[in-house]
Amino acid sequence: MFDPAIKNNPAILKRQASLILKSGMFPELLRDTPNIIMILNMHRQVVYLNRHPVAREEVITDQPSGQRPGECLGCINTEEGGLGCGSSEFCKVCGFNLALSASEEGQQGKEECNISLANGGSLTLSVFTKPFEYLGELFIFAALEDISDRKRRQMLENVFLHDIMNSAAILQGLNEAFEELSETRIKQILNDVSAAISDEVQSYRLISNVETQTLRSNYEAVNIGEITEEVVRSLGNMQKFSKRKVELQKSGENIITERTLLRRVLINMVKNALEATGNRDPVKVISGYDPQTRSAWFTVKNPQFIPRSSQLRLFQKAYSTKGEGRGWGAYSIKILTEKYLQGVVRFQSNEQEGTTFTITIPSMAKKQ
C-alpha cells in the first residue's frame, strides 16, 4: 500500500526506469495513451507507431512500418504527387509537413494539420515533432493529438453566433429605417429574418450532423430560380451587404434535392463572394438547368483573386482567411455538395478573371 513517508533513493529509481524503458512492456503501455506517437527516420518513414491513428476501415495496411505519416493517416492527397506523402502540391501547406521540416532543420515543430480522409471524414491534429539522434542515426519523434472535437465545437459556435448576429443586425437596421419603409417591405424583411433565424438553427443542427456523419437527407422538389433568388434576397437584407451589387440570372426548372443543404451551400457561396468583394464590384450569381443530365448548376463569380497558397487549403476544415474560429464556408460547400447532394464542386481563380465557384447538382429520386 502507498505510504507517503517512503521514497526510493535515486539509484533504485534509475534502475527501475532503465528496466521499464528496455522491457517489452513499454510499447504495450504506449498503445493506450491518448496521443499517437510516431518515430520517423530521415526519409520520413515510420519506424515506430504506438497504434493506428485512424479507424480500422481507414487503415491502408496492418504494417505501417515504412509508410510515411499521410499514408498511415489515410490522407486522400497521398497519391497526388506520385511519390506518396510529402510529394504533392497540397503537402506544401500541410501542418504535419511544416512541423517535420522544422525538425529536419534541427528544431522542434508545433503545428495544426487537417487531414481529409477517403470516407469523406476528416481529422484535425495538433502535431509536435522533435529531432533526436540514436546510435549515430537521426530520427524524428512525433506526437499527435486529435483535436477534431474541440475545433468542431469552436467552429460551430463561431459560425452560429456569427450568423445570428447578422440577423440581429438586420432587425437593428429595420428599427432605424422603420419610418422610411412601406408596410409591405417591413413584412417582407420580418418574414425573411424569421426564416433566416429558423434556418440558422436548423443549419447548426445540420452542421453538427454532418460532422458526426449522422445526417439523413430528405429530398423534395426545389425550384432552381426561386431558391437562388431567395438566397440573394436574404443576404441583401443584411446591413453589411445591403449596398453590394449582385447580378442575378436564374432558371425556372425544378429538381429533386435536399432543399436545406442546397440553400446552405448557395448561401456560403454567395456570402464568401460578397465578403471578398468591395462595394463597387458586382458579384454574379447564375443558375441553370441541363435537361440532358437532369442537373442544376449554380455559378458565383467575383473579381477577387485567391492566392495559390490559399487555393491549396481552401477546402480544409477550419481554414479561413477571415480569422480564428471561421472556416466552415468552403469546406461545407464541398462536403455538402459532393457527399450529400451527390454533386460536383469546381472553382478557378486567376488575376485576370477573378474567382468562379460552380456546383452541379443532379436531380435525385424522391426518397428519404
C-alpha positions as CSV (number, residue, x, y, z in Angstrom):
1,M,0.0,0.0,0.0
2,F,1.0,3.6,-0.6
3,D,2.9,5.2,2.2
4,P,3.7,9.0,1.7
5,A,6.6,8.7,4.1
6,I,8.5,6.3,2.0
7,K,10.5,7.1,-1.2
8,N,13.2,5.1,-3.2
9,N,16.7,6.6,-3.5
10,P,18.0,7.9,-6.9
11,A,19.9,4.7,-7.6
12,I,16.8,2.5,-7.3
13,L,14.8,4.9,-9.4
14,K,17.4,4.9,-12.2
15,R,17.5,1.1,-12.2
16,Q,13.7,0.9,-12.4
17,A,13.5,3.5,-15.2
18,S,16.1,1.6,-17.2
19,L,14.3,-1.7,-16.8
20,I,11.0,-0.4,-17.8
21,L,12.2,1.5,-20.9
22,K,14.1,-1.6,-22.1
23,S,11.3,-4.0,-21.5
24,G,8.7,-5.2,-24.0
25,M,6.1,-3.8,-21.7
26,F,6.8,-0.2,-22.5
27,P,5.4,-0.3,-26.1
28,E,2.3,-2.1,-24.8
29,L,1.7,0.7,-22.4
30,L,2.1,3.4,-25.1
31,R,-0.6,1.8,-27.1
32,D,-3.2,3.0,-24.6
33,T,-2.0,6.6,-24.4
34,P,-4.4,9.3,-25.7
35,N,-1.8,10.6,-28.2
36,I,-0.5,9.0,-31.3
37,I,3.3,8.6,-31.1
38,M,5.4,8.1,-34.2
39,I,9.2,7.8,-34.7
40,L,10.3,8.6,-38.2
41,N,13.6,8.1,-39.9
42,M,15.1,10.9,-42.0
43,H,13.2,9.7,-45.1
44,R,10.0,10.3,-43.1
45,Q,9.3,6.5,-42.9
46,V,7.6,5.2,-39.8
47,V,9.9,3.0,-37.7
48,Y,7.6,3.0,-34.7
49,L,3.9,3.7,-34.2
50,N,2.2,3.1,-30.9
51,R,-1.2,2.4,-32.5
52,H,-3.2,3.1,-35.7
53,P,-4.2,6.8,-35.7
54,V,-7.5,6.3,-37.7
55,A,-10.5,3.9,-37.6
56,R,-9.9,0.4,-38.8
57,E,-11.7,0.9,-42.1
58,E,-9.3,3.7,-43.0
59,V,-6.2,1.7,-42.4
60,I,-4.3,1.0,-45.6
61,T,-2.2,-1.8,-44.2
62,D,-1.7,-3.6,-40.9
63,Q,2.1,-3.0,-41.3
64,P,2.6,0.8,-41.0
65,S,6.4,0.4,-40.8
66,G,8.0,2.0,-43.8
67,Q,5.0,4.2,-44.6
68,R,5.0,7.9,-44.3
69,P,2.6,9.8,-42.0
70,G,0.0,10.7,-44.6
71,E,-0.2,7.0,-45.6
72,C,-0.8,5.9,-42.0
73,L,-3.4,8.6,-41.6
74,G,-5.3,7.7,-44.7
75,C,-4.9,11.2,-46.3
76,I,-6.6,11.4,-49.7
77,N,-3.7,13.5,-51.1
78,T,-1.0,10.8,-50.7
79,E,-1.3,9.8,-54.4
80,E,-1.5,13.3,-55.8
81,G,2.3,13.8,-56.1
82,G,3.1,10.4,-57.4
83,L,5.6,9.6,-54.7
84,G,3.3,9.4,-51.7
85,C,3.1,11.6,-48.6
86,G,5.1,14.8,-48.9
87,S,5.2,14.9,-52.7
88,S,2.0,16.7,-53.7
89,E,1.4,20.4,-54.1
90,F,-1.1,20.2,-51.1
91,C,1.7,18.9,-48.9
92,K,3.3,22.4,-49.1
93,V,0.6,23.8,-46.8
94,C,0.2,20.7,-44.6
95,G,0.8,21.4,-40.9
96,F,2.4,18.0,-40.4
97,N,4.9,18.7,-43.3
98,L,5.8,22.1,-41.8
99,A,6.4,20.6,-38.4
100,L,8.6,17.8,-39.9
101,S,10.5,20.4,-42.0
102,A,11.3,22.3,-38.8
103,S,12.7,19.2,-37.1
104,E,14.7,18.3,-40.2
105,E,16.4,21.7,-39.6
106,G,17.1,20.6,-36.0
107,Q,14.2,22.4,-34.3
108,Q,11.1,21.5,-32.5
109,G,8.0,21.7,-34.7
110,K,4.4,22.5,-33.5
111,E,1.6,22.9,-36.0
112,E,-2.0,22.1,-36.6
113,C,-3.0,20.0,-39.6
114,N,-6.2,19.0,-41.3
115,I,-6.3,15.5,-42.9
116,S,-9.1,14.7,-45.3
117,L,-10.0,11.0,-45.2
118,A,-11.2,8.8,-48.0
119,N,-14.7,8.3,-46.4
120,G,-15.4,12.0,-46.5
121,G,-14.4,12.5,-42.9
122,S,-11.5,14.5,-41.6
123,L,-9.0,14.7,-38.7
124,T,-7.7,17.9,-37.1
125,L,-4.5,17.2,-35.4
126,S,-2.1,19.1,-33.1
127,V,1.4,17.9,-34.2
128,F,4.6,18.2,-32.1
129,T,7.9,17.0,-33.5
130,K,11.4,16.9,-32.2
131,P,14.6,15.5,-33.7
132,F,16.9,13.2,-31.9
133,E,20.0,11.0,-32.5
134,Y,20.3,7.4,-31.6
135,L,23.4,5.2,-32.3
136,G,24.6,7.6,-34.9
137,E,21.3,7.8,-36.8
138,L,18.9,10.8,-36.9
139,F,15.2,10.3,-36.2
140,I,12.2,12.5,-35.5
141,F,9.8,12.0,-32.6
142,A,6.2,13.0,-33.4
143,A,3.3,13.2,-31.0
144,L,-0.2,13.8,-32.5
145,E,-3.2,14.9,-30.5
146,D,-6.7,14.6,-32.1
147,I,-8.3,18.0,-31.6
148,S,-11.2,17.4,-34.1
149,D,-13.9,17.6,-31.5
150,R,-12.5,20.8,-29.9
151,K,-12.1,22.5,-33.3
152,R,-15.6,21.3,-34.4
153,R,-17.2,22.9,-31.3
154,Q,-15.3,26.1,-31.8
155,M,-16.2,26.4,-35.4
156,L,-19.8,25.6,-34.9
157,E,-20.2,28.1,-32.1
158,N,-18.4,30.9,-34.1
159,V,-20.4,30.2,-37.3
160,F,-23.7,30.0,-35.4
161,L,-23.1,33.2,-33.4
162,H,-21.8,35.0,-36.5
163,D,-25.0,34.2,-38.4
164,I,-27.3,35.0,-35.5
165,M,-25.5,38.4,-35.1
166,N,-26.2,39.1,-38.8
167,S,-29.9,38.5,-38.3
168,A,-29.8,40.8,-35.3
169,A,-28.1,43.5,-37.4
170,I,-30.9,43.3,-39.9
171,L,-33.5,43.9,-37.2
172,Q,-31.5,46.8,-35.9
173,G,-31.3,48.3,-39.4
174,L,-35.1,47.8,-39.7
175,N,-35.7,49.6,-36.5
176,E,-33.6,52.6,-37.7
177,A,-35.3,52.7,-41.1
178,F,-38.8,51.8,-40.0
179,E,-40.4,55.1,-40.8
180,E,-39.0,55.1,-44.3
181,L,-40.2,51.7,-45.4
182,S,-43.5,50.6,-46.7
183,E,-45.6,48.1,-44.7
184,T,-45.1,45.5,-47.4
185,R,-41.4,45.9,-47.3
186,I,-41.3,45.7,-43.5
187,K,-43.4,42.5,-43.6
188,Q,-41.1,41.0,-46.2
189,I,-38.0,41.8,-44.1
190,L,-39.5,40.4,-41.0
191,N,-40.5,37.2,-42.8
192,D,-37.0,36.9,-44.3
193,V,-35.3,37.4,-40.9
194,S,-37.6,35.0,-39.1
195,A,-37.0,32.4,-41.8
196,A,-33.2,33.1,-41.6
197,I,-33.1,32.6,-37.8
198,S,-35.0,29.3,-38.2
199,D,-32.6,28.3,-41.0
200,E,-29.6,29.2,-38.8
201,V,-30.8,27.0,-36.0
202,Q,-31.5,24.2,-38.5
203,S,-28.1,24.8,-40.1
204,Y,-26.4,24.5,-36.7
205,R,-28.1,21.1,-36.3
206,L,-27.2,20.2,-39.9
207,I,-23.5,21.0,-39.5
208,S,-23.4,19.0,-36.3
209,N,-24.9,16.0,-38.0
210,V,-22.6,16.4,-41.0
211,E,-19.5,16.5,-38.7
212,T,-20.7,13.4,-36.7
213,Q,-21.8,11.7,-40.0
214,T,-25.4,11.2,-38.8
215,L,-27.1,13.4,-41.4
216,R,-30.2,11.9,-43.1
217,S,-31.2,13.5,-46.4
218,N,-34.9,14.5,-47.2
219,Y,-35.4,15.0,-50.9
220,E,-38.2,17.3,-52.3
221,A,-38.9,19.4,-55.4
222,V,-37.0,22.6,-55.4
223,N,-37.3,25.4,-58.0
224,I,-33.9,26.5,-59.1
225,G,-34.7,30.1,-59.7
226,E,-36.7,30.6,-56.6
227,I,-34.1,29.2,-54.2
228,T,-31.4,31.3,-56.0
229,E,-33.4,34.5,-55.7
230,E,-34.3,33.7,-52.1
231,V,-30.6,33.3,-51.1
232,V,-29.6,36.6,-52.8
233,R,-32.5,38.5,-51.2
234,S,-31.8,37.0,-47.8
235,L,-28.2,38.1,-47.9
236,G,-29.1,41.5,-49.4
237,N,-31.2,42.2,-46.3
238,M,-28.1,42.1,-44.2
239,Q,-26.8,45.6,-43.4
240,K,-23.2,44.7,-44.3
241,F,-24.3,43.5,-47.8
242,S,-27.2,46.0,-48.4
243,K,-25.1,48.2,-50.8
244,R,-23.4,45.3,-52.6
245,K,-24.4,44.8,-56.2
246,V,-25.5,41.3,-57.3
247,E,-26.2,40.5,-60.9
248,L,-28.7,37.6,-60.9
249,Q,-29.5,35.2,-63.7
250,K,-31.8,32.4,-62.9
251,S,-33.5,29.3,-64.3
252,G,-37.1,28.3,-63.7
253,E,-36.8,24.5,-63.7
254,N,-37.4,22.2,-60.7
255,I,-35.1,19.4,-59.4
256,I,-35.5,16.9,-56.7
257,T,-32.8,17.5,-54.0
258,E,-32.3,18.3,-50.3
259,R,-33.5,21.9,-50.0
260,T,-31.9,22.8,-46.7
261,L,-28.5,21.6,-47.8
262,L,-28.6,23.3,-51.2
263,R,-29.7,26.5,-49.6
264,R,-26.8,26.4,-47.1
265,V,-24.3,25.7,-49.9
266,L,-25.6,28.6,-52.0
267,I,-25.6,31.0,-49.0
268,N,-22.0,30.1,-48.3
269,M,-21.0,30.5,-52.0
270,V,-22.7,33.9,-52.3
271,K,-21.6,35.1,-48.9
272,N,-18.0,34.2,-49.5
273,A,-18.1,36.2,-52.8
274,L,-19.7,39.2,-51.1
275,E,-17.2,39.2,-48.3
276,A,-14.3,39.1,-50.7
277,T,-15.7,41.9,-52.9
278,G,-15.7,45.7,-52.5
279,N,-18.8,47.8,-52.7
280,R,-18.1,48.8,-56.3
281,D,-17.5,45.4,-57.7
282,P,-20.5,43.3,-58.7
283,V,-21.0,39.6,-57.8
284,K,-22.6,37.5,-60.5
285,V,-24.9,34.7,-59.5
286,I,-26.2,32.4,-62.3
287,S,-28.3,29.3,-62.1
288,G,-29.2,27.0,-64.9
289,Y,-30.5,23.5,-65.8
290,D,-29.2,20.8,-68.2
291,P,-32.1,18.7,-69.4
292,Q,-29.7,16.0,-70.8
293,T,-28.2,15.2,-67.4
294,R,-31.2,16.4,-65.4
295,S,-28.8,18.5,-63.4
296,A,-28.9,22.0,-62.0
297,W,-25.8,24.2,-61.9
298,F,-25.1,27.3,-59.9
299,T,-22.2,29.7,-60.5
300,V,-21.0,32.6,-58.4
301,K,-18.3,34.9,-59.7
302,N,-16.4,37.8,-58.1
303,P,-13.4,39.8,-59.4
304,Q,-11.1,38.9,-56.5
305,F,-8.1,36.6,-56.9
306,I,-7.3,33.9,-54.4
307,P,-3.5,33.4,-53.9
308,R,-2.3,29.9,-54.8
309,S,-1.3,29.1,-51.2
310,S,-4.8,29.8,-50.1
311,Q,-6.3,27.8,-53.0
312,L,-4.5,24.7,-51.8
313,R,-6.1,25.0,-48.4
314,L,-9.4,26.3,-49.5
315,F,-11.5,23.2,-48.7
316,Q,-9.8,22.3,-45.5
317,K,-11.9,22.3,-42.4
318,A,-11.3,25.3,-40.1
319,Y,-9.1,27.1,-42.6
320,S,-10.2,30.7,-43.2
321,T,-8.6,33.9,-44.3
322,K,-11.2,35.7,-42.2
323,G,-9.9,34.9,-38.7
324,E,-9.8,32.4,-35.9
325,G,-12.8,30.2,-35.5
326,R,-14.1,30.5,-39.0
327,G,-13.5,28.1,-41.9
328,W,-16.8,26.4,-42.4
329,G,-17.8,28.1,-45.6
330,A,-15.7,26.5,-48.4
331,Y,-15.3,23.2,-46.5
332,S,-19.1,22.9,-46.2
333,I,-19.6,23.7,-49.9
334,K,-17.5,20.8,-50.8
335,I,-18.6,18.2,-48.3
336,L,-22.4,19.0,-48.5
337,T,-22.3,19.1,-52.3
338,E,-20.2,16.0,-53.0
339,K,-21.2,13.8,-50.1
340,Y,-24.8,14.6,-49.5
341,L,-26.1,16.3,-52.7
342,Q,-24.1,13.9,-54.9
343,G,-22.9,16.8,-56.9
344,V,-19.6,18.3,-58.0
345,V,-17.7,21.4,-56.9
346,R,-15.4,23.3,-59.3
347,F,-13.5,26.5,-58.9
348,Q,-10.9,28.6,-60.7
349,S,-9.2,31.7,-59.7
350,N,-6.8,33.9,-61.6
351,E,-5.7,37.6,-61.6
352,Q,-7.4,38.4,-64.9
353,E,-10.9,36.9,-64.3
354,G,-11.2,36.7,-60.5
355,T,-12.8,33.7,-58.8
356,T,-15.6,31.5,-60.0
357,F,-17.3,28.7,-58.0
358,T,-19.6,26.3,-59.7
359,I,-21.6,23.4,-58.3
360,T,-23.6,20.9,-60.3
361,I,-26.4,19.0,-58.6
362,P,-28.3,16.1,-60.1
363,S,-32.0,15.7,-59.7
364,M,-32.4,12.7,-57.2
365,A,-35.1,10.1,-56.7
366,K,-37.6,11.4,-54.2
367,K,-36.8,9.3,-51.2
368,Q,-35.9,9.5,-47.5
